[in-house]
Amino acid sequence: MRKKVRQRWLVDYPRAVPLAIFALVAAVTALSVFAIESGQRIREEADLNRKAQAMAFAIERRAYSNSAFLRAAGALFGSQGQVDAETFRQFVAELRLDSDYRGAEGIGWAPAIGVGEIAATEAILNEGKLHSVRITPSLVSEPRQQLVPVMFLQPDTLRNRRAIGFDMYSEPVRRKALDEATRTERPTATGRVTLVQEGGEEQPGFLIYMPVFEGGASNRSLKGFVYSPFNASQFLASAADLVSIEEAPVRLFDVGDDGRVLMAERKGWVGDRPVVEREVDLAGREMLVAVQAVRDNTLSPLSMITLLFGLAVASLLLIVARLLTQQAQEDSKSLEWFAEQNSIRNSLTRELNHRVKNTLANVLSIVSLTRRRAEDLDEFAEGIDQRIRALSATHDLLTQSEWGTTPIRSVIEVELAPYANDQDHELVIEGPEVELAPNDALSLGLALHELATNAAKYGALSTSGGKVSIIWTLVSENLARIDWTESGGPRVTEPTKRGFGTDLIEKIVAHELRHPVELDFLPTGVRCKLLVPVREPSEFALRSPPAQREQE
């Protein structure tokens, strides 16, 4: 029962069932891809948070290490009376900047002086130098009461020599950090600046200042600043070296009064990928580190494989289901065809039985009438033979049409075939295409045979120049009228005694056709009018199986 229901679905919904199967598999595939992607996103988000936290710790660790060196330098230089070049070089040499001070341009000393100390400070700057160094910018261009010029900066490179003599107090961002460091007495970082070492290039950087004081608690005064300049990109790269996020894009922002300002960025940053941000405290300066996911929003390899495999399976099932529905439809059509043909054969068997009985009844009537009209045995045998042959000819015609409907023209042509090629006579056969039922065709055939036989013996077909016209017209949709008219033959007189043909036409044929027959013996020739029922093509016509029709 369930199998029949499934087959019924395949037949009733030949397109919906394959599409439903495809949609179901596609939905399962989409759900699987969604689950895979959700898990992947959770893992990536957790990994991204871990990387962001690690990067924030690394930046703070770099800043703390550098601040520790500056604190040590501040304590050393605060205990010294004068910070000279030799003392500064020895201290920096002990720091091993190449290995322990990564990310910084170096470490420097900048005394805090007044306007009256400019000349003495410039004299110290020019000791042992071939070219004179002056404090810049000059007081003429920018008047100010306090100066913090760069006096020493190690390592002694051409790049760092550009900063010697630069008054850091003359620039607002640096000045703000210097004042904050003096107030808090702790290492303090500036906001985004362009280092003097860059030589005018737009390379963002920052500095960390550590104030150095001299004197006791009651008479303590600001001596100067130990500081470190940092190229932001190099500092970010050095922090990234501490954690395993070499492939992750990272950005470092300065968070100030003007909002966030980009300090540095590692390669690979793309605008539409997930980002995790963490706040960092870089020597008292609030900054922000942002770590971006490596993979964009495209599907992961596992999701792509699952999607392609699911679509392939869905497509395959769609094709298989479509083939099954087509086969089920063909099987259903074949079963319907066999059932229909079985019904047709049963109906044809009943119809044939009925027609055989009618034919036998006609034969018995013919035999009875022929026997009564015959004068001797030869006349009886000849009459029987001719009439049976007429029935046989019409039966052959019906057999060719598979006992379906038969055209009037075909019945007329069969019965008048012996006279069609005779040059002495003229036959006129005209009328529309009209179909007759099998029994009506048999009755019409008998009537035409008797009329033709009578015309051949006594009428228009018995002499040269005779003419027989058989013309039929449609009286209505269901009725046709056939006119038999003879002319050009011998003069006809009303028979004194009714013959077999007259009785056959007026009794048997009229009864079978269910309409009266008009038979007139006019002097110019016999005239007969028959009304014949019209039939549509038989509903019992045999047909070929569906598969065979498709091949044809």
N, C-alpha and C positions, 0 to 999 in steps of 0.2 A: 504494500500500500504506500509506504513512504517512497519507494522507488518510483512509483507512478506519479506521486506528487512532485518529486524532483524533476522528472521528465516533463511534467505538465508546465512547471516553471520555465524550463528551457524552451518549450514550444511557445508559451504565451508571452514570454519576455525575452526574446532572442538577443536584444541589444542591452537591456537593462541588467541582466544577470552578469554578463562579462564585465560591464562597467562597474557594477557593484563589487565584484571580486577585485577588480583593479583598485577601486577606491579603498576597499578594506585593507588590502596589502599596502597600498601607499600610505594610508593612515597609520598603520602599525610601524611602517618604516619611518614616517615623520616623527612619531612618538619616540621611537628608539633614538633617532638623531637628536631630538630635543633632550632626552635623558642624558645622552653622551655629552652634548654640548653644555648642559647644565652642570654636570659633574666636572667637565673640563673648566668651565668658567669659575666654579667654586675653588678648584685647585689653583687656577691661575691667580685668582684674587688673593687667596691665602699666600701664594708665593710672592705676589706683588707687594702685599703688606709686609711680608718678611724682608724683602729687599729694601723697601722704603725705610723700615725701622733700622735695618743694618746700615744703610747709607747715612741716616741721620746720626747714628752712633759714631760712624767713621768720621764724619765731618766734625762732630764735637770732640772726638778723640784727637784729631789733627789740631784743632784749635786749642785744646787743653794742653797738648804737648808743647806747642809753640809758646803758649802763655807761660808754661812752666819755665822755659828757657829765659823768657823775658823777666819773670819774677827773680830768677837767680841773678841775671845781669843787673837788675835794679838794686838788689841787695848788695851786690859787690861794688857797683859804682857809687852807691850811697855812702859806703864806708870809706871811699877813697877821697882824698882831697881834690885831686884833679884827674880827670879822665883824659889821658894822653893817647896818642896813636899806638904806642908800643903796648900799653896795658890792654887796650881794646883788641889789638890783633892777637895777643896771647889768649885772651878769654875766648874769642871766636874760634881760635884754632882748637881749643879743648872741646868745643861743641860738636866738632865733626859734622858740619852742616850737610855734606854730601849724603850722609847716611841717616842722620837723625832729624834733619830739619827739612824734610821733603815738602814741596809745595810752596815754599817761601823763596823770595828773591835773595834773601840773606837776612842779616841783622845789622842794625845801625844805631848810631848815637847822635842825638840832636839836643844841644843845650838850650835852655830857656834864658834868653838875654833881653836886655833893654836896648833902647836906641843908642845909649852911650857906649855900649860894648860891641858895637858892630865892627869897629876898626880892629880891636884886639882879636875878635873872632875871625875876621878875614885873614889876619896875620897867621893864625894857627892853621887855617885852611890852606895857605900858600906855602907852608913849610915843606921843603924838599920837592917842590913842583916846578916844572919849567914854565908853565903858563899860569897866569894869575887867575884866581877864583874869587868871584864876588858873590855876595848874598843877593839872591833874586827872589821875587821882583824887588826893584829899588823902592826906597821910601818915597821917592819923588812921584812915581806912578801910583803907588798905593801907600799912603801915610798910615802908620800903625805904631803903637807903643810897645808891644811885645813881639818878639820874634823867636821862632824855633827852627833855625836853619840846620840842614843835614851836614854834620861834621865828618862822621866816619860811617862807612857802609862796606861791610864785608859779605861775600868775597869781593876782592878788588878786581872788578871786570870793567870793560869799556861800557857795558850796559849800565852798571851801577854808578859809574863816575858821572853819568849825566845828572844824577840826583844831588851831587855834592853842591852845597851852597843854597839849595832851594829852601825857602822859608815856608814850612808847612803850615804855619799859623796864618799865612796870607790867603789860604783857600778855605771857603766856608765849611765844606764837609769835613775836612781834616781838623779845622779849628774847633768844630763842635765836638769831635771825638777827643781832642786834646783836653778841652775843658772838662768833659765828662770823666776822663781818666784822672785828671787832677782832683776832681771832687770825690770820686769813689776810691782813689788810690788802688785801683785794680786794672788789669789789662782790659783795654776797651778797643773794639773794632770800629772802623769807620763804615759809612755806607759805600755805595758804588762810586769809585773814582777812576781816573786814568792815571796810572803811575807815570812819574817823570821819566822813568827808565824806558818807557815805550817810545819816546821821541816823537810824540804827536799822533801815534797810531791809536785807533779806537779799540784798545784792548782793556776791557773792564777789569778792575782789581779793587783791593781794599788794603788797609793797614791796621795793625794792632799796636797800640801804644801802651807802654808801662811807665808811669811817672817815677822819677828818682828824686828823693828829697835829701837835704843835708841839714845838719844841725840837730839840736835836741828838741824835746817836745815843746819847749816854750819859745824857741827861736827858730823853728824849722822853716825852711824855704825850699821852693821848687828849684831843683838843679838842672833838670832836663828830662829827656825821654829816651828810653830804649825802645826800639820799635822794629817791626818786621813788615816789609811790603810783600804783598801776595798778588800774583797773577791769578785771577779767579778760575780760569780754565785749567791751569796747572794744579791749583789747589784741589779742584773737584776731581781731577784725574788721580791725584795722589790719595784722596780719600777713597775713591773707587777701588784702588789697588788693595785696600784693606779687606774688602769683601768680594765675594764671587759673583759680581753682577757686571762682568766685563761687557756682556752683550746688551744690557738693558740701557735704554736712553734715559738720561738724568738731566734735570735742570736745577739750577740754584738761583733763588730769588732773594733780593734784599727787601725787607718789609719795613718801609719808613712812613713818614708823614704823607708822602705822595703815592702811597700804595705800593704794590709789589713791582720791583724793577728787576729785569733779568740780568743776572751776573754772569752765568756761564751755562753752557749747554753741551752735552756730549752728542756725538753723531748718531743719527738714526731716529731722531724725534719726528713723529708723524702726528698730524692734528687730530685724527679721529680714533685713537686708541685709548683704552682705559688708563687712567692715571691715579696714583695714590700720592698724597702729599703729607709731609711731616714737618712740624716746626722744629727748628734747631736754635740753640743758644750759642752763638759764635762770639766768644769773648764779650759778653754783655750785649751783643747786637742780635736782635731778632731777625732770623732768616728762615727761609722755607726751601725744603728740598722736595722735588717732584720726580717720581720714578714712573716710567711708562712701560706698559706691557710690550713684550717683544712681538707677539702675534697680534694681527689685526682681527677684525670681526668675521673673517672668512671661516669656513668650516675646517675643523681639524681633520687630519688624514683618516682617522678612524671613522669619523662622521661621514666623510666623503665616500669611503669604501662601503659603509653601511647603506648610504643613500643610493649609490650606484647599484649595489647588489639588490636592494629592495626594489628599485625601479625595474631592474632586469627580471626579477622574479615576478613582479606584478605584470609586466608586459608579456612574459611567457604564459602566465596563467590567463591573461586576457585572450591571447591567441588560442590556447587550448579550450577555454570556455566558449569562445566564438565557434571553434570547430565543432564542439559538442552540441551547441545550439543549432548549428546548421544541420548536423547529422540528425538531431532529434526532430527538426522540422521536416527533413526529407523522410524520415521514418513515419512521422505523423501523416504526411501527405500520402505516402505509399499505403498506409493502413486505411486512410479515408478513401483512397482510390479503389483499393481491393474491396472495401465494404460497399462502395458505390457500384462497382462492377458486379459484385455478387447480387446486389439488389436489382440491377439492370437485367442480369441473366435470369433471375427468378421471374421478373416481370415479363421478360421476353419469352420465357418458357410458357408462362400462362397465356401470353398473347398468341404465341405460336399454336398452342393447343386449341385456343379459341378459333384461330384462323383456319387451322386444319379441319376443324369441325365444320366451319362455314364452307370451306372449299368442298368437303365431302358432301355437304348438303346440296351445294350447287351442282356437283357432279351427279348426285342422285336425281335432282330435278331435271338436269339435262338428259340423263338416260331415260327418265320416265317420259318426258315430253318427246324425245327423239323416237322412242319405241312406239308411241301412239301415232306419230305422224309418218313413220316410215312405212313404205309399201312392201318392202322386202328386206331381207337380211343385209344385202350389199348396201342399200341406202342407209340402213341403220348404222352399219359399221363405218361408212364414210362420214355420216353426220357426227357420230361419236368421236371419230378420229380428229376431225377438224376442230371441234369445239374443245376437246382435251388439249390439242396442240395450242390453241389460243390461250387457254388457262396456263399451260406450261410456259409460253413465251412471257406472259405477264409475271409469272412466278420467277422466271429468270431475272427479269428486270428488278423485281423486289429484292431478290437475293443480292444483286449487285449493289443495291442501296442499303444492304444489311437490314432490310425490312423497316427502314425508316420511311420518311416521306419520299414520294416519287413525283417528278414533274409531269404535268399533263402532256407536254410535247413528247416526252419519252414514250408514254403509253401509246399515243397516236402513231408515232413513227414505227414502233414495234409491230402493231397490228396491221399497218398499211405498207409494211416493208415489201411484200411481194409485188405491189403495184407501183412502187416509187420510181423504178427505172424503166417503166414501160413508156415508150415514146408516143403511143397512141392515146394516152390519157394525160390529164393534167390534174395534179394534186396541189391544193392551196392549204397550207397549214400556218395559221397565224394566231398570236395571242401573247399575253404577258407571261412572266414567270409565275407559275402557280403550282403549289405542292399539294399532293393528295395523300390521304391515309392509305395504308396497304389494302384494306378491304375495299375501299372505294376505287382504288386502281384496278383491282381484280374485276369488279363489277363493270367499270368503264371499259375495260379490255374486252369483256364478253359482248357488251353492247356494240362496240366498234367492229368486233369480228363479225357479228351478225349483219350489221349494216354493210360492211365491205363485201361479205359473201353475197348478200342480196344484190348489191350494185354490180358485182362481177357476173352474176347469172342473168339478171333482168334489167339492171339500171345503167348508170353512166359509165361504169367500168366494163360493160359488155360490148361496147361498140367504139370505133375509132372516133376521136374528137370529144369524148366524154370528159366531164370535169366534175371533180368532187372538192368542195370547200369545207374545211373544218376550222371554224373560227370560234375562239372562246374569249370571254370578257369577264371582268369582276363585277358582280352585281352588288356585293358588299364585301366587308373584310373577311367574312367567313363563308362566302358562297360565290361560285363561278357558274357561268352559263356557257354550254357548248352547243354550237349550231352546226349540224350536218346538213349540207345542201348539195343536191345533185343537179347537174344541168348538162345539156348536150347529148343526152342518151335517148333511148327509145321512149315513146310516149307511154306514160304510166297510167294504169287504171286501177281503181279501188279493188283490191282482191275480194272475191265473193266469200272466201273462207279464210279464217285466221290461221296463219302458219306458225311454225315453231318459233321463228325469229321474233315475230310480233309478240307472242306470249312471253318469250324470254326477256325481251326489252321492257315490255309494259308491266310485267309482274315481278320477275326475279330481280332485274336491274333496278327498277323503281323502288322495290322494297329495300334492297341493300343500300341504295343511295339516299333513302328516306325522303325522296322528293318525286313527284309525278313526272312522267316522261311524255312529251308530246310527239307523236309519230303521225305524220301526214303523208298520204300518197297523192301528191300533186301531179297534174299532167306533165309538167316540165321535169319532174323528178321527185324522189323521196326527200322529205325534209323532217329532221329530228332535232328536238330541243331537249337537252338534259341539264339538270341542276345538280352540281357536284359540290359537296362540302370542301372547304379549303382548310388545310392543316398547316400549323407551324412545323419547322423541322423537329423531328422526334426527340423527346427528352431522353429516350433510351438509346441514343446513338453511342456506340462503343468508342472509348477513347484509349489512347496509349498511356502507359504509366508515366508519372511525373518525370522520373529520371530519363526515360526514353524521349519525352517531349523536349527536355533540355538539350539532349544530344541532337535531336532533329533541328 
